[in-house]
Each structure stands twice: as structure tokens, then as C-alpha cells.
Amino acid sequence: MSQAGIKQVEVWVKEGRLSEDAVARVVRWLVQPAYADFRAEILDLIEDEHLSELEDAFRKRIAFGTGGIRGKMGPGPNRINLRTVGEAAQGLARYILKAAGPDGAGRGAVIAHDTRHNSDRFARHTAAILAGNGVFAHLFNGFRATPELSFAVRETGAVAGVVISASHNPPSDNGFKAYWSDGGQVVPPHDRNIMDQVQAVTTLKTCDFDTAVKKGLIRIVDTEIDIPYQDKLVGLTPPAERDVRILYTPLHGVGATSVVPALKKLGYRDLHLIEAQAVPDGDFPTVRGGIANPEDPRVFALAIRKAAEINADIVIASDPDADRLGCALPHPEKGWDAPPETLTLNGNQIGALLCHYILQQKKDRNDLPPGGLVAKTIVTTDLTGLIARAFGVEVVDNLLVGFKYIGEVIEKHASSAEFIFGTEESHGYLAGSFVRDKDAAAAAVLLCACAAGLKARRRTLREYLDDIYREYGYFREIQKSAVREGAEGSREIARIMEGLRACPPAEIGGHPIVEIIDRQTGQARTLHTGAARRVEGIKGNVIAFTFTRAGYTRVTARPSGTEPKIKYYVSAASADHPHLASKDLEQTKAAVDRLAREILNGMRATAQAALETPT
């Protein structure tokens, strides 16, 4: 049967229907004993003539992105499966032994997983391979939040950590995300060095799981990490008002292990759960398309109906691995009887709220550190930076997309500055430094404390946000993605980025461009003068077009590091468009919102033109 399959793919490569690279890897996976467990699935793909799947699954080897390796599960080197997870674990084990010195094996690594299909299986496989290489493994006894894994690495003194998760990706996906000894996701040079080790893997050294446990090479972690982690979360906010009705949904993920215990410990007695979504389920069956992403207002549909029934003050939702947090609030006039998109806050709004609340609380307690630090990514609202600077806090705002770069800032400034807050537009927030990754539980603790304090004064989170806008200017951000699946999709994304660089537009949506910032070259160029300047920060495949000198109004394009998408981030602000500002905040919002939509529509047209530009 394998020989028939090999003959068929060889015919397809001669016909130009499959690439030579893909076919060479298909043959290897059909012939070599190391891949025997996948033969039946591969032969099924061949028999059913799923050429696009074969091409995408075998054309290349999966590579580390902003979150390690992540993608569809299935056979092939460009898929998540026991082999590719095993290779990642084998490469990590080798790097631990190489980089951490004589005690690296004993310090070992911590492993956690979420509620996705095969996550527990991949986690046990990872532990068995670490043990097979003589590297000690701390394995949680059940699913846990990704930020708790980050905390556990430093709490145990481990060299590294692994979380098996694909965050908010579709149910078909999973992933392997690596952390280093600082508790942050791996960054240069560790990420590249681990990948080099992974690329060199030919054989997986493994140990029988039960035998490894008996020998003490794998330790099953029970509640000994949960308790100190939850205590740290509770410590983020002092004893204060707790009279607020909270409705929470973990969206079938792990949030019941982090968000719920923290809120209960803080004394929130009026806490309600969406029971149907509190059931761990890798299919995420109660959310549209199985995409349990709190960035999408549609995931709040069930929660909003329940909120209307119980007259909730606030709805919060975490993604499957509980590192992102979304929020919905009642409409000022309509209550909960309104479409989800009018009730939810976006990630930039939540970030600005949390930033101002944390800094104001510290200032009121005379606890604002002179060396305080706030960090954000380049596609996150500049409103957060304006707020932080107004409080006299240092801001690092030139970071590439990926919360790992915020974690890196914490480690780099550990001896010179006190990290206060970090945020990214995709609903990621972090307060304090006991965790080195975004944390839905930390955000929930602070957001609920803010809501409760405001309620005690007969005010709301919406009113608080409007106060911020009146003081600093109104900012409107829109993020849209264009999905480009498979090998052809990857080529199209590359052509769009190449076209934007080769023939950059002079205007987008009818608005003249002031400056083009290319993070790949580290250069920015003013359009009307041609003057160039160097851009600070790590280089990456990101290009931004600004429409004002201050640069608050801009659009940024970047390929996703974890999904088959190219993303467009639009920001528009009254702060650099005084003519759009009005004494009536609602009029200001309408004018700035209209500008943002014009830029987004213009960017889509510009990207399509770039795709069609010959290279």
C-alpha cells in the first residue's frame, strides 16, 4: 500500500501538482520506521487526493513563531503531532543540557497543558522525552493556565517550561510553547538555538512514562504551585469594595483553575459562571466556529443573554489557556439588550483602563515607584503610553508583536526599574512581575476591583473610559485579518509584504502618508522629503504607514507568526487631529471612527494592489 502511495505522489510531482520538497518528505514519512504510526493517515490523504493538504503538511518543517510551534494537528512535518511535538521536546532537552550547565538536568522543565484535544497526550509525551534525555520534568496533574506555567518555572527554579496549547486557535489546532528560566517565552538567542537543536533531531530519546515517574525523573505537580500563584494574584489589589455582580466564562478552557479561585479568594460573593462553557471541551462547542477568542464579540453571545437574566454589572471571558481576557459591559441606555459588538470593549480599551487604574491606585497610595516601567507592543494603542508618561513612568513602546518581548523587557530591566504593567492589543495584560506572560486572571482581578470601586461611587467602567478620553484624547483602533490558507496563501502574504515595500503607496484611503516605517530594515522614511531615520527596536517583518507627525494615526501590516493570516492594525486619534475634536465626546468618537474605517478600507485596497503588483 505504501508503494502505491509513493508511486502516486511521484506522478503528481511530475505533473506539477505537488512540489518536490513535499513529495520527498511524504516518501520519507511513508518509508522510515520512525513515522510508522502516521502511514495510515498519509495514505488516506493520498487516496482521497487531498493534494493541498499534502502540500501544506509536507512542504516544510514547522518553525518557531511568536509562540513556539502552533498549527493544525495531523501527519506531516508542518503539522502538530507526536513526532513534531517530540522533536520540539528532544531539541529543548538537548538545549537544556547544553546551555544550563551541570545542574540543568536536575533543575529540569515544567510542563502544563490546556483542554484541547491531545493536549494531555502531548504533555505526557514531552515529559517522557525529557526524562529519556535525563532531564527532570515537573508535570501538572491536570490542565492549568499558561501564566501559571510561567510562574511555575521561576517558582521551581526550573531551566525551562513548556505549555501544550494553541491559545484561541480553532479546535483542529494545537501547539508547543517553550519558556526559559526567567519565566518568559523563549526569545533570541534561545528560540533560534532551540530550533537549531530541533532541526538536528533524527531520533527521539524517550522513557516509559510510568517508569520515569517511579524513577523520579517525572514529578506529578498537584496544588503546590496553585496556592502561591493564587496568593500572588490576590495581592495585586488591596482589600476594598467587592460589591459587583460578575459573570464569567472560561469558554471551555482552563480559567476555572486561575480566574475563579482568585476572585473567590478576594471575596467576590456575587460571582456567576456560564455553566455550559465551564465544561472543559476541546471542540469549544458553544462558540461560533469553535473559535474561543475573547477578541471576537460573538463569543459573548451566550454570556450576554445570561447577563440580562441576572442583571450583571460586568461580563469577563478568558481564552482556552487563560492568558487573554475579554470584557462586556451593559449599554448606558439599552442595558444588555444590544448587539455584542456594542457591549464589548476591545483589547486597547481594556489596556488603557487597566493602565490608568493601576497607576492612579499607586499614586493615591503614594506607592508609585520612581523607576516604574510600562511596556507595550508597536501595534498597541499609544493611549497607554500617553497615560503612563503623564504619571511620570518610563514607557517601552517599540516592541514587536508577541508578549514574549514584554517578558524580555521585565528581565532586562529587573535591576534598574520596577515593572508595573504591560499590554498588547490582542487582549493581553500583565501587572507585576511574578508572571512573565500575559495573564487573564491578573487582568480579571484588577478589572473587577476597578468596577467594584466605581460602582460604590455610582459610576461605571464606561464612564471611567470616557474620562480618560476627555483627558488624553479619543483613540480608535481596528484590527482586521486576511486569512490565506496553505502554501499558496503563504506565498500571497509574502507578495503583499513585498509589494508594499517595492511600491509603497503615497496615500491610503485618500489620506496622504507622512512616514513609512519598515521594521525589517530598521529604517523610517519621510515621504515628502525623503529623509530617513533609524528605528529603535528588534527587527521584524512589519511595515507601518503614519498619517501625522506624531504618528498616533497609522496603519500597520504584518504576517501572523502563529496563524495563516496577514493582519492590518489601524489607529486613529483625536490627539493628532485637533480638527476632529469636539466638546461633545460622542461627536469626536464618530469623526475619529469614520477616519479609522476610511484607513482600513484603503489599506485593504492597497494590499490587494500590492498582491497584484509584479515582483
C-alpha positions, 0 to 999 in steps of 0.5 A: 500500500505504501508503494502505491502511495509513493508511486502516486505522489511521484506522478503528481510531482511530475505533473506539477501538482505537488512540489518536490520538497513535499513529495520527498518528505511524504516518501520519507514519512511513508518509508522510515520506521520512525513515522510508522504510526502516521502511514495510515493517515498519509495514505488516506490523504493520498487516496482521497487526493487531498493534494493541498493538504499534502502540500501544506503538511509536507512542504516544510518543517514547522518553525518557531513563531511568536509562540513556539510551534502552533498549527493544525494537528495531523501527519506531516512535518508542518503539522502538530503531532507526536513526532513534531511535538517530540522533536520540539521536546528532544531539541529543548532537552538537548538545549537544556543540557547544553546551555544550563550547565551541570545542574540543568538536568536536575533543575529540569522543565515544567510542563502544563497543558490546556483542554484541547484535544491531545493536549494531555497526550502531548504533555505526557509525551514531552515529559517522557522525552525529557526524562529519556534525555535525563532531564527532570520534568515537573508535570501538572496533574491536570490542565492549568493556565499558561501564566501559571506555567510561567510562574511555575518555572521561576517558582521551581527554579526550573531551566525551562517550561513548556505549555501544550496549547494553541491559545484561541486557535480553532479546535483542529489546532494545537501547539508547543510553547517553550519558556526559559528560566526567567519565566518568559517565552523563549526569545533570541538567542534561545528560540533560534538555538532551540530550533537549531537543536530541533532541526538536528533531531533524527531520533527521539530519546524517550522513557516509559512514562510510568517508569520515569515517574517511579524513577523520579525523573517525572514529578506529578505537580498537584496544588503546590504551585496553585496556592502561591500563584493564587496568593500572588494574584490576590495581592495585586489589589488591596482589600476594598469594595467587592460589591459587583455582580460578575459573570464569567466564562472560561469558554471551555478552557482552563480559567476555572483553575486561575480566574475563579479561585482568585476572585473567590479568594478576594471575596467576590460573593456575587460571582456567576459562571456560564455553566455550559462553557465551564465544561472543559471541551476541546471542540469549544462547542458553544462558540461560533466556529469553535473559535474561543477568542475573547477578541471576537464579540460573538463569543459573548453571545451566550454570556450576554443573554445570561447577563440580562437574566441576572442583571450583571454589572460586568461580563469577563471571558478568558481564552482556552489557556487563560492568558487573554481576557475579554470584557462586556459591559451593559449599554448606558441606555439599552442595558444588555439588550444590544448587539455584542459588538456594542457591549464589548470593549476591545483589547486597547480599551481594556489596556488603557483602563487597566493602565490608568487604574493601576497607576492612579491606585499607586499614586493615591497610595503614594506607592508609585515607584520612581523607576516604574516601567510600562511596556507595550507592543508597536501595534498597541494603542499609544493611549497607554503610553500617553497615560503612563508618561503623564504619571511620570513612568518610563514607557517601552513602546517599540516592541514587536508583536508577541508578549514574549518581548514584554517578558524580555523587557521585565528581565532586562530591566529587573535591576534598574526599574520596577515593572508595573504593567504591560499590554498588547492589543490582542487582549493581553495584560500583565501587572507585576512581575511574578508572571512573565506572560500575559495573564487573564486572571491578573487582568480579571482581578484588577478589572473587577476591583476597578468596577467594584470601586466605581460602582460604590461611587455610582459610576461605571467602567464606561464612564471611567473610559470616557474620562480618560478620553476627555483627558488624553484624547479619543483613540480608535483602533481596528484590527482586521485579518486576511486569512490565506490558507496553505502554501499558496496563501503563504506565498500571497502574504509574502507578495503583499509584504513585498509589494508594499515595500517595492511600491509603497503607496503615497496615500491610503484611503485618500489620506496622504502618508507622512512616514513609512516605517519598515521594521525589517530594515530598521529604517523610517522614511519621510515621504515628502522629503525623503529623509530617513531615520533609524528605528529603535527596536528588534527587527521584524517583518512589519511595515507601518504607514503614519498619517501625522507627525506624531504618528498616533494615526497609522496603519500597520501590516504584518504576517501572523507568526502563529496563524495563516493570516496577514493582519492590518492594525489601524489607529486613529486619534483625536490627539493628532487631529485637533480638527476632529475634536469636539466638546461633545465626546460622542461627536469626536468618537464618530469623526475619529471612527469614520477616519479609522474605517476610511484607513482600513478600507484603503489599506485593504485596497492597497494590499490587494494592489500590492498582491497584484503588483509584479515582483 
